[in-house]
């Protein structure tokens, strides 16, 4: 009888998998090996792959096309978000990965291969009558709201974006110093100007720019009363622009935006688009809330464009995200008053035909003599 | 037959009497401690100087009689199947027959259960918002609790729907419920089944010798060596729903001639189970005790026990994930590291308990005991922590198909092609998909390798290390034959440190002690990010934490409790009356050990603190202008506590008993539910007040001719509960804290238990039904804060917490959308309200069982049916804010969608068990019990879960949507086999 019982028990224990006992007897886990870099051979350049795109018509690749290039951005300081740029000799391209803190997996300067099959190429920031934006690679967006969406799904990322050799010390590729003539026109794309989407340095920029209407522009930001409501509705928008913006930081964190709003310096700003000021002023609504708990204007991080011009007078915006870690850094007074000029290194972008420089980090902006700001 | 024996015994006694001619004697009744029902057939032995003189069996009414005893001191030893041995010292004087009235017997449970482990699940699931009650109720005589205690544990049945902290657990006369949460601390002695087997339990409003009782029963575990069943016992147990293997050995000496008793109990539980991968046990449990009976009047017991435990835990996921995996028992806590299973959430504890108990029994009518218990040690649970890196959890909502595509266009999720990719990576099976379906440890290490020393991912260990000192003194005095007084005093000093340490840097060199959630809002204000501001101010940078280093938060919870109580029982013939009173005081406060940058407070000189780097003032103030501090002592909250209780029972010959009880209880709020965010600051909840409970019960029991039927009705009103929930809200990029006050509950219902003998000898039928209505009433108040700010994010009533309205529908549109009726003022017309229920336990629970006992074999088959179990609610969805949506207008469709409470599907379960024991040479006993549960392999039984605490507020839409809820399921078919050997 005893024997039978023991037999039955050992039979049951035999059913137990070895895996379930692994954590029981494993005090220490061996450290995994570092991942080996992938080696692939691109079969098309970044400039050439943009040929698959025609304006307003995002294209989903069925061809087996592989582009390759070095990562030229980092999202660590937060000025880039959910995507990175890669660049080869022919141009730069944003890859819309769609995950946070990408720099942890995709190191600055690392060689990346993108197999574009099933991915979509499209443009962001184009506006008829004003000019082009940036051609990007992401996933399709059936809603049509944007031309591409984020790739996002882990298996989709891993099967299309491959990590090659890292650069020495995770160094970004060296920026190219551009002369005035190398700057893109509003009608250029990565196809026609190889500097678009690449890490470049622009030198000797001075603050403010006078627009086509003869008005001086310093900084620009767009606030929403409620970002959950229609962002295109005039009643939901507040444009802070012109010369009296009271913005003297590269961008505004939520707390700085909130402080500034409450200080009253924006109270006389109109709500609405420039041709539709029918919704009162900021000061009228900033404390009113639907349910009494939220103020009437949403406190949110604000991205800011600061207007600079080259020595030849070309407008160069420095666009900074309100989520970047350096957003609340003040712009030195001698830069704001025009007495000092700056150099800026960043990704050269077009937004509605205008040049926008997006920096990786605050030290990418220096005085024109190369010394750090302040 | 029994009568004949009694007759024969009486005959023998009379012969003895005739021979020696003394006239003294001892008479009494053997009764069950629970309910004082007679115990028939108990072996009663009378001893003098340890020599047995005579033995009789008790009659059907429990009575026994020894006659012909000389004057002098005697010892009565009473043994009965299913009860602990009882020794009583009696003096016979002046040749009278001494009537000792009652010998009360304490029932032991006969099934060797793994019940202690189901109670673990509670601790296990605390982190994820799950809460349930271990149903530890044993009462051999109560046909209801006898079944419910064990049979309903797998469904996580909560007695009368009460929160588990209302169940009082005493150890050696000391109240042991956790000082901070109120939870029953079963984990302290898990695995020590033999040492802790001997216990008294009462159900509902009943009290006992060491406690006045509350409204959800009392259990007093004796825990002294003399209460452990004597002999050697070994067992080996395997089960497929919890852990694979348990080995146990036990030795107890019983009371030796020299007055000493010894007991040792050792066990170990090892392995995983068939149902939840990643879950495993690696535990050792040890109990050792010695007790000395100095003379007949006093004894001293010393015992120490500990249950060092390591356990991998389970996590809840959404139904979408379970469906994709094709497995409702999917566990997102683990993944492969170098091909080996590793769980990220592991409980590790070592909490030794030291016990000293002194018993004084100067006379047979007076007993006094004093117990001192000290609990110390450490209690940790690990989890992944990360800084500025992607959420590593495999079932993160953005990795699921539903994040790319939802049918309803209101969600703005329209990418079917992307959803197909997400579905692909969850539904394909094979090694290359493990990293998507489970934690990808290899990736976490690789991220750290590349990060240049600073770990982006690490395993943290959260500690709740208690030092808990308790003193309890209890006395009992049989004032007259009919009146018994009891009373006592107990006090508790608890000092608990909450902190976390880095457990594993996962290939990195250090973890930086900053608050990553604060960084987003205060990027330019380094001081605000600091978890340890003082270190930063001194060193100019945040501390680099290495493995074993404290970081994050570190604070003390201090609790002081004192309580005195008394109860009186008086018997007037068939009527028994009991009254009990208690009064006490409870204080608690928080003491921050580090200064957090977000709530810097004032410096030692009472000045504001300024960050030297940014020049910004770090000191922050609440809405009343008071400084918010993280370091130092908070205000002390003090609450008076007390209770008053009356009960009566009346026996009618023929085995009928009626009883009625009522009680009022004033309890202090728990430390864990009293601070807005104890992790970060000293701020107490506003409006904190006593929990007030009024409870009544009525019961009828019939106990005769093998029938045992009990019917109980109860009604309980619990008012002013508070609840604090903290969780990471990635829409706020911050920890957010919900604090709810003024939660009121009503519990009403009936319980029926019946044991019915069948015509075949050894065959019986038992039936149990619990039908309750446990609901919320009233309108609680909610305050939402975030850790990043001193501001209140949202405050107000929670109007749809207790119920939500049903609106009158007057028709439908073409697409089937209902059109709701409105009155002349435009208000929607309500036609009624839908109640919301106290969650996570079936409000209808029934069982029908057939038992057969013959020749040391036992068989049981039972069928169970459970219904009306509800999902735990989050207060956010019951606010006007959530029901109003993006346009700020509350509509009937939104209320009915957002505020309604999910009801679980009913469950039908079939279980059976079989057992047998053999005696070998009348000295050794070997036996087994085998239990097969959930024979129909029903894998769709939800045992609990919780709602998400955030809203989908898709851009430009008028209404909000819920995030998916997460659920826990009961395992499918599973077995337990126990083989034991005793001598």
Contacts between the chains, C-beta under 8 A, distances in Angstrom:
chain1	res1	chain2	res2	distance
A	1	B	918	6.7
A	1	B	926	7.6
A	2	B	926	6.5
A	5	B	926	8.0
A	5	B	928	5.8
A	5	B	979	5.3
A	6	B	979	8.0
A	8	B	977	7.1
A	9	B	236	6.6
A	9	B	238	6.3
A	9	B	977	6.5
A	9	B	979	6.4
A	12	B	238	5.2
A	12	B	240	7.9
A	12	B	975	7.5
A	12	B	977	6.3
A	13	B	238	6.4
A	13	B	244	6.8
A	13	B	245	6.9
A	15	B	274	7.9
A	16	B	244	4.8
A	16	B	271	6.3
A	16	B	272	7.6
A	17	B	272	7.9
A	19	B	272	7.7
A	19	B	277	7.4
A	19	B	341	5.4
A	20	B	244	6.6
A	20	B	271	5.6
A	20	B	272	2.9
A	20	B	273	7.0
A	20	B	277	7.5
A	20	B	280	6.2
A	20	B	341	7.7
A	21	B	244	7.6
A	21	B	270	7.4
A	21	B	271	5.4
A	21	B	272	7.0
A	21	B	280	7.4
A	22	B	340	5.1
A	22	B	341	4.7
A	23	B	272	7.7
A	23	B	278	7.6
A	23	B	280	4.7
A	23	B	282	7.5
A	23	B	312	5.6
A	23	B	340	8.0
A	23	B	341	5.9
A	23	B	342	6.5
A	23	B	343	5.9
A	23	B	346	7.9
A	24	B	270	5.6
A	24	B	271	6.0
A	24	B	272	7.7
A	24	B	280	5.3
A	24	B	281	7.4
A	24	B	282	4.8
A	26	B	340	6.1
A	26	B	342	7.7
A	29	B	337	4.8
A	29	B	338	6.7
A	29	B	340	6.3
A	29	B	342	5.7
A	29	B	441	7.6
A	30	B	337	7.6
A	30	B	338	5.0
A	31	B	338	7.9
A	31	B	445	6.0
A	31	B	507	5.5
A	32	B	337	6.4
A	32	B	338	5.4
A	32	B	441	6.7
A	32	B	442	4.1
A	32	B	445	4.7
A	32	B	446	7.0
A	32	B	507	7.8
A	34	B	446	6.1
A	34	B	449	5.3
A	35	B	442	7.8
A	35	B	446	5.2
A	76	B	388	7.3
A	78	B	523	7.5
A	99	B	390	5.1
A	100	B	389	7.5
A	100	B	390	5.0
A	100	B	391	7.7
A	101	B	388	5.1
A	101	B	389	4.7
A	101	B	390	5.6
A	101	B	456	7.6
A	104	B	388	7.7
A	104	B	389	5.0
A	104	B	390	7.2
A	104	B	447	4.5
A	104	B	450	7.2
A	104	B	451	6.8
A	104	B	456	5.4
A	105	B	390	8.0
A	105	B	443	7.4
A	105	B	446	7.9
A	105	B	447	6.3
A	107	B	450	5.9
A	139	B	415	7.2
A	139	B	417	7.4
A	139	B	418	5.7
A	140	B	415	7.1
A	140	B	417	6.0
A	140	B	418	7.8
A	141	B	415	7.0
A	142	B	414	5.3
A	142	B	415	5.8
A	142	B	416	7.1
A	142	B	417	7.5
A	143	B	412	7.2
A	143	B	414	4.9
A	143	B	415	7.8
A	149	B	415	6.1
A	149	B	418	7.1
A	152	B	398	6.9
A	152	B	403	7.8
A	152	B	404	7.3
A	152	B	418	6.7
A	153	B	399	6.9
A	153	B	404	6.9
A	153	B	418	5.8
A	153	B	421	4.6
A	153	B	422	4.6
A	153	B	425	6.8
A	154	B	399	5.7
A	154	B	425	6.4
A	154	B	436	5.4
A	155	B	421	6.1
A	155	B	422	7.6
A	155	B	424	6.5
A	155	B	425	3.5
A	155	B	433	7.7
A	155	B	436	5.6
A	156	B	418	7.1
A	156	B	421	4.5
A	156	B	422	7.8
A	166	B	450	7.6
A	170	B	450	7.8
A	226	B	886	7.5
A	227	B	955	7.7
A	228	B	886	4.9
A	228	B	953	4.8
A	228	B	954	7.9
A	228	B	955	6.1
A	228	B	956	7.5
A	228	B	957	8.0
A	229	B	886	6.0
A	229	B	887	8.0
A	229	B	955	7.8
A	229	B	956	6.1
A	230	B	955	7.9
A	230	B	956	4.6
A	231	B	955	7.2
A	231	B	956	7.7
A	253	B	520	8.0
A	253	B	521	6.5
A	253	B	522	7.4
A	253	B	523	5.8
A	253	B	524	6.7
A	254	B	520	7.9
A	254	B	521	5.5
A	255	B	521	5.6
A	255	B	522	6.3
A	255	B	525	7.9
A	256	B	524	7.7
A	290	B	884	7.5
A	290	B	888	4.0
A	291	B	796	7.7
A	291	B	880	6.9
A	291	B	881	5.5
A	291	B	884	7.1
A	291	B	888	7.0
A	293	B	792	7.7
A	293	B	793	7.4
A	293	B	794	5.0
A	293	B	795	6.4
A	293	B	796	7.1
A	293	B	881	7.5
A	323	B	520	6.7
A	324	B	523	7.4
A	325	B	519	7.1
A	325	B	523	4.2
A	325	B	524	7.7
A	326	B	523	7.1
A	326	B	524	7.4
A	327	B	523	6.5
A	327	B	524	7.3
A	328	B	523	6.6
A	328	B	524	3.7
A	329	B	524	6.6
